[in-house]
Amino acid sequence: MFHIVDVDNTLVFTNQLNTAGYVYALAQVGLEPRTVIPDRITRDVVRSWYPQLTDQELGFITSHKQSLVRTHLEQNHA
């Protein structure tokens, strides 16, 4: 079995879910997103907000974001 997952808004508009995932993941490490949130938070955006993060910490945040997106994708509204 395989799943087709669209993460760049081609098949399913996922910006809000992606943002919620990053907000959740940042909270897991005691961080908050900056006041101004772009249309889509990316790994590079998180890196610019928190340049002190190690690659391992950024990987942890990204992994947690992806986990939340995966488990809530069916709740996303196109």
Helices and strands as residue ranges (DSSP letters): H 15-28, H 43-49, H 55-72, G 73-75
